[in-house]
Every structure is written in structure tokens, then in C-alpha cells.
């Protein structure tokens, strides 16, 4: 059995900020969850690759109406000050679900998402 680390809840709190940003239409939750230089790489429903600074998406993600995101954290892995979280992500506004892989770092005692790699669940 895998032991739960002391930081497990802190890591999941950051991931919940990400989900709550969509559901609460709140840019500040995205800003709190992500490092300011975080990047996103993803394959959309049509198979096209997109990559850019993730902060470019915050305003669009927070625009009403709520996305109706339901997320499920599959594995959470932490080694020292680094962590990885896989998220199964369903959202009414995005035309289906996504599989997200988030990497996080703990810097000066604070966990931040440093990058996101994702694919549409239809792929």
C-alpha cells in the first residue's frame, strides 16, 4: 500500500482551485493554482496540437456560464517537492471530457501547477 504524504491534501487543494475556477467563473483561482510561467500542451477533439502559456486561457475559462466541471483525480504522485496528478475531467461547456496530466512543484512552501498536458477524451 502506498503511504499518503503530508502534502497530499495541499496538492489536491491546488487541483480543486483549478476545477473551482471553471465552476465559479473565477480567474483568481486559476492564478493561485498555476505558476505564472506554466504552459499547456493539448490535443483537441479534431486532433490538432495547441501549446501556449496557460494564463492566456484564464479569462476564457472564467467567462460565464459555469463550465459544470466534474473532476476525478486518478493517481496523485509526489516525490519531494515535485508532484504529478492525473485528472479525468468532464465539462458541459467543453463538448465532453478531457484527460489532464498536471505537474506541480513546491516552491517556498507553496504548491503550483507548472504545466498541463491534455487530450480530449474522444481521442
N, C-alpha and C positions, 0 to 999 in steps of 0.2 A: 504494500500500500504506500502511496506517495504521501509524505508529510506536508501539511499545509504550512506555508511560510508566514511570518509575521506581516509581510507586505501584501498578502493575498487580497485582503479587503480594500487596501489602498489602491491596488491595481484595478480591481473591479469598480471602485468608485469613479476612477477616471473614465473607464469604459461606459459607465452609466451616464456620465456627463455628456459623452458623445451621443448616446441614444436620446437623452432628455433634450439636447439641443434641437433635434428634429421635432420632437413631440411638443416642446414648449415654445418653439419658434424663438430660440434664444441664442444669439451669436456669442454672448459672453461664456456660455457653457462650452462651445467649441474652442474658444480662445483659452479657456482654462485647461481643457483636455489635451490640446496639441501644442507641441513646441512650435515657436514662430517660424522655424525653417522646415517644418515637416512637409514631406512630399506624398503624393498619391500616384499610384500606377494602377490602372484598371482596364479590364476588357468589358465593353458594353454588350448589350443584348445582340447587336449586329456583328460582334467580333472585332470591333475597332479598338485599338490601344489608345489610351489617354494618359498623359502624365503632366503634372504641374504641381506648384505649391498648393497644398491643401487649403490654405487660407483663402484662395481665390473662390472656393465653393461656399464659404460660411454664409454669406448674405443670401445666396440662392437656397441653401439648405434651411435657413431660418425663416424664409418667407412663408406666410400663411397660404393655405391652411396647413394644419399639423400633418406630418407625414404618416402618422399612425404606425410608427416603427415598433416592431416586436423583435427583440433580440434574444439570442440564446448563446451563452458563452460555452464553447465546446471544451477545448483544453485551455488552461492557463499555466504557462511555464515560466518560472523565474529562476535565474541564476545570478546571485549577487545583485548588482544594480541594473540588470537587463531583464526584460520580460517579453513574452510573446503571448498574444491572445487571439484565438480563432473565434470568429463571431458569425453565427448564422443569423441573417438579417432579413426580415420581411417588412415591406413598407407599402402601404396603399398607394402612395404618390409616385413610387418608382417603377411601377409596372411589374412588380414581382419581387423576388428575393435576391439577395447577394450573399456571397461568401467572402468575408473580410479576414485578412491577416494583419494584425496590428503589432508593431514593435514599439516597446516603451523603454525609456531609460529613467533612472532615478538620479537626478542631479540636484545637489544641495538639499537633499531630503525630500524632493518633490518628484512624483512620477509624471511623465509627459509622454504622449504618443509622438514618436519621431517619424514614423512612416506607416502608410497603409497600402496594401496590395489587395486587389479585389477582382472578382469576376461575377458576372450576372449568373444567377442560379440556372438559367436556361442553357448555359454553355456546357 
